[in-house]
Amino acid sequence: MPICEIFGSISPTVPQTLNSGEDISVYMVFSCAFLLLLRLWKFYRPPHEHCLLGKGAPVASELALEYLLLLRNNHLASSFNTTSENSTKENDQYLVERPSVLGSNLPEAKIPVKGQIPGTSSPTQPVFIDSFPKFKAWYCQHKACIASTLSGLVRGNPVHQIADRLLNMMYRKTSKGGTLVSTPGASTSSSLTSSSGSIGEEASLRPLLPAWDILGAVPFVVDAVLTACAHGRLLPRELTTGLRDLVDFLPASLAAIVSYFTAEVTRGVWKPASMNGTDWPSPAANLQNIEAEIKEVLAATGVHVPSLMGGNAPATLPLPLAALVSLTITFKLDKASEFLHGVAGPALESTAAGRPWPSTPIVAALWAQKVRRWHDYIVFFSSRTVFKQDKHAVVQLLRSCFAAALGSSNSLMSKLTVHGGVGALLGHGFRSHLAPGGMSPVAPGFLYMRTNRAIYDIMFITEEILSLVVEAARGLSTMGMNEQCGQTGKSAYRLKSCQLSLATAMAKVKQASTLGASLLCVTGGSGLVQMLYQETLPTWFLSGNGTKPRIGSNLSILEGYAIAHFSILCGACAWGINNSSLSKKRAQIINYHLEFMVSALQEKISVGCEHATWRTYVLGFLSMMITCAPNWISDVNLETLRKLATGLRRWREPELALALLEGGGRTAMSAAAEFVMSF
């Protein structure tokens, strides 16, 4: 940020040539730092993702600039506090050993203060965006462009004048002397000129202004040229060439171009552009092959979404997306252009994925034509788009993850190993699948790990994962008989020696619940875990969701234990088991969930599931909380602990009730004494 602030405020000079022969300029230094910063906070993600996800938003949606600055400053503050405590302990020990030098060598504490003028702040000081006025001005404009369409510029405005100069630079070779493009509010004689000019004239057309001033005018320039192209006053090829000239002039302008195009695609007000090979590049050469290969990648992981595949509709893209993909395929694939691809590539993928099918295959086909060695990589990453379009595909992939990890002989998963485990779940990544004859099947867990953070709506995943954990527990008996005896069986009653032992069944239950907790936390973090405790679990128990006739009580016990183990693991992953900055939030959610337990124990509400399932869940949850997360108990209200202990005594579980009260600490000592005296 200091580099961007300083170099973006300097007017460019003659580029300097390094010993390596590479030219370096003020614009290049600014652009490298600026684009690298943007890659950190994923500015290209459509704004509606943050609105739809709400409290269940995945971690990726939190990577905004403000969030990163807050994260950095909090980490700095915690490190400073730890250092101060250690220094205090050392000083106290020193004072005890050498009392004659009291205060003589005490270090002077330096309290972090608000960031100073850019470039002068210390790495140990917190950073605030207000300390960078130029950067803050651009950032506010960036958010304004995303929130609403651009407003017209008043003629004579400095931004208007810079925009006109940029247009003259971009389209200096336009023929026929007509005015093809103009910024809002400009007269018909103040924009594109028809003179091709000499090299000296071309150089004179380049506005040698600070980079921040140019970035402020770029959105208006892009809006003007896109509007001109939509009305037929500018050819698509000329649009692409002009934008490329702008990026060559100031590489950082790519950020403003991407920001504008992604916002306009989200608004959906532009007419579609026909990718026919005449006006815009055509994907026809390999579009069908790309779609077929995407379908193969999904089918190998047990996902079938025929509604998104096929079709003979003409290849079209929204005009801003067509302009963006046409611009990106003009970039070279050399090392000097890596920082451009690092910004344009993810933005293009995210934007195409947000549009209806087959926008992503069209973009993938165009890029596969340009870089053939990236073909398999492009196909794999394009397959992730399906999960943004169809919730049913996400459910199928989750089922495939459980089938692969737990072991399955289902014909749907015939291409996956039936032995289960982490190897079957995650495979060996993507590179090992680059075979001469095409891609080998990708493991479902690996595909989900590369997909889950890009799913728009994740609120339904909590209930789906809970259902899969329960189904895994219910299927243990039948799976044990079929796999160990080698029988498909007409009846559920077989020799007991052929059934899974209790230890094996519990191990499978823990494996399923651990997988479910991992998938849930990776997908939505603490937001989905909070939903699990406050909404999903109470609803599931009250409604008796999925309750089926049981073969025996053992299945109900396994089911209750699976849910309890799953819930504890989710809470531990999201909030930790020790005292931390999340303790207050954790206490609120745990209290809410335990109060729900109390209401059921006091029969104020009736659960819809089997009593054995509910009893096992309560006993298992409280037992694991006592043994694995004792700090949780100290956060529980004393009255709630009393009521839980009373309910456990009715269930003839006095040892567990007493252990729960003992975990409450000093505040619960009187309650524990009363509980013992009541026997």
N, C-alpha and C positions, 0 to 999 in steps of 0.2 A: 504493500500500500504506500509506503514512503517513496519507493521508486516510481510508482505510477503518478503520485502527486507531483513530484519534482520534475520528472522528465516530460510529463504531460503539460506542464506549464511553460516549457522552454520552446522558443521558436526554433525550427530546424536550421541547421547550418550545413556546410559541405560535408558529406560523409567521409569518415576516416577509414583508411585501408589498413587492416591488421597485417601482421607478418605472414599469416596464412593466406593472404590474398583476399580475404572476405571483407566486404564493406560493412561498416557499422555506423548507424546514424541515431539521432535522437528518437525518431519514429520507431526504429527497430527495437531499441532498448525498451521504450515504453510499451510497444506491442507485445513483446515477449513477456514482460512482467504482468501486463494487464490480462492477457489471455490465460496465463498460468493461474492467476488469481481466480478467474471465472471458472476454470475447470475444477477448482476446489469446492465451490459451492453450487455447482450444477445449475447455473442460472437458466439453462435452456428448458427446464421442465415446465410443462404447461401449468398455468396458475390454477386451473380447475382441479388439479390433483390435490392441492392443499385444502381446498374447500370441501371436496367430497369425502375425503378420508376422515376428517374430524379427529376425534380422540383416539381412533385406531390407526392413525397415520403411521406408516413404516418409517424406519430410521432415515431412509433416503430423502423423504420429503422434508426433513428437518434441516437439511444441509443448505440453509439460506445463509446469507452473509451475516445477518444479525446473530443467528444461532452459533455460527463458528466463532464470532468475536466473543460472545458470551461464554462459550465453552473454553476458549483460550484464557479469558480473564479469570474465570472460576478456577481453572487448573493452576493458574499463576498464584491466585490468592491462597489456595490450599497448600501449594508448595511453600509459599512464604510463611504461612502459619506453622507448618511442620518444621521449617528451618529455624523459626523464632523459638519454638518450644525446645528444640535440641540445643540451641545456643543458650537458652535460659538454664537448662539443666547443667550444661557444662560450666556456666558461670557460677551457679550455686555451689557446685562441687569445688570450684577453684576458690571461692570465697571461704568455704569451710576449711580448706587446707591452708590458705594464706590469708588470715584475717587482717594482717597488717597493711594490706594493699587494697582495702575496701574501695571499690569504684574506680580504681586507677586504670584498669584495663578493660572496663566494660565496653563492649561494642555498641556503637550508636545505631539504633534501629532506623531503617529507612522505610517509611511507609509508602507504598505505591501510590502515585498520584495520577491524575488524569493525563492521557497522552499529550505530549507537547507538540510543537510544530513539526510536521512531517520531516523525517530524516534526522531529528535530534532526540527522539525518544529512546530510552534504553530498552533493550530486549526484556528486562525484568519488570517493565512498567506495563500496565494494562493498555489496551488499544481501543479507541472509540472512533466511530466513523465521523463524529463531529470534528475531530482533529484534522480531517482531510476535506476541506471545503469543496475543492474541485471534484474529487471523487464522489462526495455526497451529492453534489448537484447532478452529476451524471446518473447516480443511482436512483435519485428521485425521478428523473426523467424516464429512466428505464422502467420503473414501476408504473409510472403514469401511462406509458405507451402500452403496457400490458393490460392495464385496467380499462382503457377506453381508446377510441380512435383519435388520431391526431387532429388537432384544431388548426385552422388556417393561420398563416403567418401574416402579420401586417407588413405591407411594403415599406422598405427602409429599415426594418428590424435587422440587427447585425446577423442573426441566425439566417435570415432570408438572404442576405447578401452572400454569406458563406455557402449556402446551399446552391445559389445560382453559379457561383464560381466552380463548385464541384461538378455541377451538371455540364458546364462548358468544358471542363477538363475531361469528363467521361465521354462526351459525345462531340468532340471537336471535329471528327471526320464525317459527321452526318451530312449527306448531300442534299441538294435542292434548296438549300438556304432557308428552309422552313423552320418554324418553331415547333418541335415535336414534344418537348417536355418543358414544364414550367412548375415552379413551386407555387403553392397556394398564395394568391395575392399578387403574383408577378404579372407584369404586362406581357404582351405578345412579342416584345422585342428584346426581352432581357434574359432569354435562356439559350437554347442550343444555337450555335452558329454553324455555318456550312463550310467554313474554311478548314481545310486539312492542315495547313500551316507547316512551317518548318520545325526542325528540332528546337530551335530557339524559341519559336512561338509556343510550342508545346510546353516547354519548361516554364515559360512565363505564365501559362494558364494554371499552373499548379499553385494553389494557395499555401504559401509558406507560413502557416499559422500554428499555434500550439495545438497539440493533439486533442486536448479537451474541447477546444472550440470546434474542431472538425467533427468530433464524435457527437456533439450536440446537434449538428446539422444533418448528420447521416440519416436519421429516421425520416426526415422530411424529404430528403433526396430519394430514398427508397420508395416512399409513398408516391412521389411524383412519377417515377419511372414505371412503377407497377400500374398506376392508374393510366398512364399513357399506353402501356402495352394492352391493358384490358379494353381500351377504346380504339385500338388499331392504329394509334399514332406512333407506335414504336414496335419494331419487329422483335420476336422473342430472342433471336440471335443477337440483336443489338442490345437488348436488355442484359443478357448474360455477359456480353463483352464489356459493357459499361460497368457492371458490378465488379467484374474481375479487375478492371483498371483501378477501381476505387480500392479494392483490397490490396493490389500491388502498391498503390500509393501509400496507404496506411493500413497495415495488416490488422490493427486493432479494430478497424471499422467492421470487420467480420462479425464482431460481437453484436453491434447495433443492427446489422443486417439480419442475423439469426434471430435476435430478439423480436424484431418487427415481423418477420415472416411467420415465426411460430405463433405469435399472438394473433395474426390475421387468419391463419389456418384454423385456430381455435374458434374464432368468431364465425367462420363459415359464410361469409358474405360475398366471396369472390366466385366467379363462374369457373367451371372446370376447364382445364386445358387438355386438348387431345394430344396424347403422346404418339403422334403418327409418323415421326421421322422427318417431317418436312419443317414444321415450325419448332417442335420440341423433339428431343431424342426419343427413339422408339425402343421399347423393351421386347418387341415381338420375337426377336431371334431366340430368346431363351426363357421367356416368361412362363410357358407351360412346364418346362423342365424344372424351373425353380419351385413352382407350386407343387409339382409332384414330389420333389425331394423334401420339401417342408412336410408334406403329408407322411412321407416315409419316416422322417425323424420322430414325428409325434406318434405314429402307429407303433414304433419300436418301444415306446415307453407306455403303451396301453392307452393312448389318447386318440380318440376318433371324433373328429368334428366335421362331418361331411357338409354341413350347412355353409361353411366358410370356403370350401374348396370348389374349384371348377368354375364353370360359367363362361359364356362367349361374349360378354359385354366388352365394348371397346375400352382400351386402356386410357383412363383419364386420371388426372390429379388436380386438386385445387390449385389455382393459379400461383399463389405464393409458394406452395410446396414444389410445383414444377420449376419455378424460378430457382428455388433453393437447391434442388438436386442437380439442375443444369449448371449452377455455379460450382457446386462441390466437385463435379466430375472434371472440371477444368484444372483443378489443383494438381500439381506435380506430386510424385511419390518419392521425393528425395528427402533427405534429412532436414533440409532447411524449411520444409513445409509441414513438419510433424506437428508443430504447435497449432497450425491451422486445422489439420485433421482432428486433433484432439478436442477442438471446440465444435467444428462443423459435423463430425461423425456422430457423436452422441445426440446432438440436437436433431439431426436428420432422422435418426432412428426413432427418437422419442416422438417427433412430430408425425412421422408416417404411421407409427403404431397407434396414434390417437384417431386416425381416420378409418372409415369403413374399409373392409376388405374389397379389392386387393391392392390397396395403396402400398403396403409393405412389400409384397412380391414385385411390384413395378419398380420401386426404388432398388430393391435387391438385384433385380435383373439388369438394371442400368449399371450398377456398380460391378456386378459380376462380369459384364462385358468389358469394363474398363480394366479390371485387375483380375485376371483369370486365376492367379494363384491364391486369391482370397475366396474362391468359390465356396468351398466347404464351410469356411468361417462365416460367410455371409448367410448361407442357408441355415446354419445352426442358429444364429442370432435372430434371423427372421422368424424362425419357428416360435420364438418367445411371444410374438405379437398376438398369437391366437389366444393366449391366456388373458390378454387385456380385453379381448372381444367377447369371450364366452366364459361365464362362470362354471358351466358344466365341464369345460375342459380342465379347469383348475381342480374340480372335485375328482375327475378321473386321474389326474396326475398325483394328487394326494393318495388316492387308493393304490396307485402303482408304487408309491414310495413305501407304504405299509406292506404291500405284498412282497416287494423286493427285500425289505429289511427283515421281515419275519419269516420269509420262506413261503413259497406258494407253488402249487402245481396247476394253477388255473391256466386254461388254454390262452386266455387273454394275455398272460405274462409269459408265454412260452419262449420268448426270445430273451428273457432274463433268467439268471441263475435261480434255481429253486432252493438253494441252501441258505439264503438270507445273509444277514450281517451287514456290516458297514461297507464291505467290498461290493456287494450287490447293490447297495443303496446309492453309493457315490461313484462307483466305477473307478476309472483312472483318468478322469478329466476329459478334455476335448482333443488334445493333440494326438493322443494315442489312437484316435478314431480316423485319422487321416490316412486311409489306406488307398492303394492304387486303384482298386475297384470301386471306390466310393466310401462313404462314411459307414462305420460300424454303428450298431445301436448305442445310443447314449444312455447312461444310467439315469433313472427317473429323479433320484435325489440331486444329482448334478444339474439336471435341467431345471429343477425347482429352485435350487440355490441361485441360479442365474436369472430366474424369472420373478421371484416373489416380490422383490422391491419395486417392480414395474407394474404390478397389478393395481388398477385404479381403486376398485371397491373390495376391501378385505374384511368387511364387517361380518360376512357370512362364514368366514373360515373358522372362527372359534367353534361354532356349533358342529361344523363338518369334522374337524379334528377330534372333538369329543366323541362324536358318533363312531368314528373309526377306532378310537381307543376301546370303546365299549364293544364294538363288533369283534375286535381282536380277542377280547376276554371271553366273549360268548362262544367263539369258534374253536376254543382250545380243545374241548372234549372230542368233538367230531374230527378235528384235524389230527389229534393224537391217535385215534383208532384207525383212521384211514392210512396214515403215514407209517405207523409202527407195525400194523398188522398186514398192510398191503391190500386192504379191502375197501371197496367203495361202499359196500354195506347197504342192505335194504332196511335195516333196523338200527336204531341208535343204541341198542343194548348189546354189548359185546362182552367178551371176557375182560374182567377187570385188569388182568395182567397186560392187556393190550393198550390200556389207557395211560395217559400221561400221569406221571407221579406229581404229587403236590408241589415238590420242589421245582420240577421242570415247568409246571404250569405257572408258578409264581415268577420264575425267571423270564418266561415269555411275557407275562403281564408287565413286568418292569421294563422289558425291552420295548413293548408297545407304548407304554406311558412315557418313557424317556424320549422316544422318537416323536410322539405327539407334542410334548413340551418343547422340544427343540424346534420343531417346525413352527409352532405357534409363536415362540419368542423371536425367532428369526424373521417371521413375517410381519408382526405388528408390535413387538416390544411390549413395554408396560401398558400400552393402551389396550391391546387385546387381552392381556392378563387381567386388567381391571374389569373389562367386560365379562370375562369368564367368571370372576368371583361375584360380581354384582348383578349380572343378568342371566348368563347362560346356565350356570349350575343351578340357581334357584328355579328357573323355568323348567329345566330338565327334570329335576326331582319332583316338582309339583305336578307336572303334566304326565309323568311316567313315560317320557318319550321313548318310543321303540320297545316298550315292554312286550315280551313274548312269553308263551308258556315255557316253563323251565323243565329240564330233565331232572334236575336235583338242586338242592340248596347250595352245592359247591359253586355252581355257576354264578349265583347271586353274590356269593362271597367274593369270588374273583372279580366280578364286575365292580363291586363297591370298592375293593382294594385298588383296582386299576384307576378309578376316578380319583381316589384320594392321593395316590402316588403322583398322578398326572397334575393335580392341582398344586400339591406342595412343590413339585419341581418347577412349575410355571412361576409360582411366587418367588422361589429362591433365585431363579434366573433373572427375573424382572427387578426385584427389590433387594436381593441379597439376604443373608441370614444374620449379618452383624449390624451394629448401629452405623448408619450412614446418613447422607443428605436426603435419602429417600425414606427414612424411618417414619416421618410424619405422614406421608402419603400412604405408606404401607399400613400404618396403624389404623387409619380411617377405613381402608378397604377390608382389612382383617376383622375389625370390629363389626363392620356391616355384615360380613359373611357369618361370623359367629353368632350374631344376633338372629340371623335367619335360622341357624341351628337351634338356638334356644326356643324360638317360636314353635319349631316342629317338635322339640322335646317336651314342651309344655302343652302340646296338642292344641295350640291356638290356630295352627294351620295343619293340613293333612297332606302328606306326600303321596304322589300317585304311583311311585315305583314300588317294588316289593320291599317288605320290611327288612329282609335280610340284606338287601343291597344298601338301603339307607343306614342301617345299623353298622355295617362294615365300613361304610364311607366315613361316618362320624368317628368311630373308634380309630380307624386308620389315620384319618386326617389329624386328630388330636394327638395320637401316639407319635406320629412322625414330627409334628410340630414341637412336642416336648423333647424328643431325642435329637432332632436335626436342626431345629430353628428355635431354641429357647428364648432368644431375644424377642421373638414375636409375642410371646406370652406376656412379657412385661409391658407391652403396649396396649394390652386388652383392658377394657374397663373392669373394675373390680366386681361390679354388680353382674356383669356378663359372666365372669368366671364363677361366681357363686351359683348362678342359675345353671351353668353347664355342669358343675359338680353335682348339683341336686339331680339333674337329669341322668347323669351317669350312675348315680347311686340307685336310681330306680331300675336301671338296666343291670344292676348287680356288678358294677365295675368300680368298686371303691378305690382300688389302688390307682387306677388311671385318674379318678377325680382328685385324689390327694396329690398326685404328682402334678396335676394341672394347677392346683392352688399353690403348691410350693414354687412352681415356676413363676408365679406372679410377683415374687420378691417380697420386700418388707411390707408393702401395702396390703398384701394378701395373707400375712401371718395370722392375723386375728380370725380371718375367715377359715384358714386351715385348722386352727385350734378348735373353732366351733364345730367344724366338720368332724374332727376326731372325737370330740366330746359327745356328739349326737349319736354315736354307735352304742 
